[in-house]
Amino acid sequence: MHLRYDLLLNPLVIICSLLSVIIPLAVQYVNRYLHTHGDPPWKQSNEEKERNND
């Protein structure tokens, strides 16, 4: 099997590969941030309640 290096070094392929990692990580970070600041009190654990009260 012959590997095509010209395809792998294409700038569009490199950019899309990086975005395929960056976008899910960014969505996970935003989701975690929204849950820590936006969950109602009955959905928060005891540790989160203590952290928010300080």
URPENOR-V955510 format. One record per pair of residues at least 6 apart in sequence whose ideal C-beta (glycine too) atoms are under 8 Angstrom apart, sorted by the first residue. I is the first residue (numbers start at 1). GAP is how many residues later the second one is. D is the distance in whole Angstrom. If there is no record, write none. Layout:
i = <I/I>
gap = <GAP/GAP>
d = <D/D>
This chain:
i = <7/36/39/41/44>
gap = <6/12/9/8/8>
d = <7/7/8/7/7>
